[in-house]
Every structure is written in C-alpha cells, then in structure tokens.
Amino acid sequence: MNLRGAERAVETGYNLQSRAVALHLSAHNSGGVAVNDYHLDRAETVAEEIRAAGGKAIAVQSDVTDLDAVKDMVAKIKADLGPVGTLINNAGNMGANPTAEVMKPFWEPDQKSGTSRSVSISTAS
C-alpha cells in the first residue's frame, strides 16, 4: 500500500492497536499522521516514535466526546498537516480492565465515547 502525499489522521487512544495503525500509516508514505489522545503525553509518545523513524506526525489532545474540542482538534490537524484524508476512529475508555471483570460502570463510558467520537470527528472533518 502506498499512501504517498495523502494526509492522514488517526483518532486514537493509547493502546497497541492504535499505535500499530499510526505506525503503519506513517510507514506507507502518508503525508502525516495526527495522533490523538485525551492525555497529550501519550499521543506525543507515539508521534515521537513516528518522527524518530523519519515520518511526519503531530500529537493532539482532545476529548472525543466533546464536539467543540473535536472541532478544535481537526482545525489544528488541518493547519499542521492539511486536510484529513483518512480517519481512524479507535478511541475508548475501557482502560486495563480484564474482559471478564468489565462491568457496566466500565463499558458505559466506552459506549458514549464510541458513539460520540464517530459522529463528532466525522462531522468536524
């Protein structure tokens, strides 16, 4: 796959799957990757890894359940990288809870995040 020149955005949480997607996009000639997390330091960790490998990446902080915050995030991505070409919706709030122990208090925030992120980021892009 060659994504030469196409600007990319990864809306992500800090997990192995999100990191792998960001690194994959960067490794296949994307025009840049925006790594998003609620915690900026976690997004910066992945963005720095991409830059260290010679890729173009920015870290952006946003609460994907907040449409105004998402609009601000997308504006920053567009200003730094150009238009969003590919959107990966992969945020969630599950944390490190083993699946067998996940109860309603843990999955309800993830449901809200999952639904909100798809609508918010797609609308703002």
N, C-alpha and C positions, 0 to 999 in steps of 0.2 A: 504494500500500500504506500502510495506517495501522496502526501498532502501538501506538496510544495506551494508555499505562498498563501495558503488558506489560513486565516486567523482562527484560532481555536479558543474555546473557553471550557474549563472544567469546573463545574459547580460541585463541590466535594466536601466530604468530611475527612478527618484524619484516620484513614484505615488503609489496609494493604491493597484493597481493590481500587480505591480512589488514586492512590499513589501509582499503582501499575498503569492505570488509564492515562494519567498525566504524563508519565514517562514514555508510554507508548506513542502518544500523540507527538510529543517532542522529538522522539527518535525517528519519526517518519516525516520529517521536513515540514511540520506545521509552522505557520508564521509566528506562532507564540502560544503560550498556554497561560491562562489565568487560573490560579489555584485558589479556591475559596474555602474558608472555614470560619466558624464562629469565633475561633481563637486564632488571631493573626500569626502567632508564633508557630503554630502547627502548619498553617498554609505556607509560611516562609521556609520551613524546613524542606518541604517538597520542592518549592520554587528554587531554592538554593541548589538542591540536588540536580535539577534540570539545568540550571545555569553552569554548574560545575562541569557538566557533561557537554557544554557548548551550545545548549539550547537557549531559547528566549522564554522567560517566564516572569510573571509578576504574582505576588501574593495579595489577596484582597480579603478583608474581613467583612462579613455580613451575616445577619440573622435572616435566613431564607424564609422565615415565616412572616417577615415584616416587608410589605410591598415597597414602602418608601426606601428602606435600607437596600433592597434589591435594586431599585432604580438607580440609587447612588452607586452601587457596585457595578452595574452594567455601564453607567456613564464613565466610570474610571477605566474599565476594561476597554471601552471604545476609544477613549483618549490615549491610552497607553499602547494598545495593540491593533486597534482598528475594529471593524465590525465583527460581531460574533458569528462565526461560520458553523461551528459545531457546539452543541450544548449537551453536556452530560449531567443529568440530574441524579445525584448519588448521595445526597445528604440524609442524615438520620440522627436520632437521639438515643439509640439503643445502648451505647456505651459498651462496657466489657462484661455485661451480664450473660452468663451461660444460657443458652436457649431454654433448657429445662427449668430455669429459675425465673424466666421472664414472666412477670405478672402484669395485669392491667396498668398499674402506675408507670411501668416502664415502656409499654408499647403504645399507650395513648399519645404521648408527646411525639413519638415517631410517626404515627398516623398523621398528626397535624402537620408535622414537618414535611412529610412526603407529599401530601396533597398541596400544601401551600407552596412548596418550592417549585413544583411543576407549573403551577398557574402563574406565580409571581415572576419567575425568571423568563418563562416563555413570553409573558406579556411585556416585560421590560425590554426584552431583546428586540 
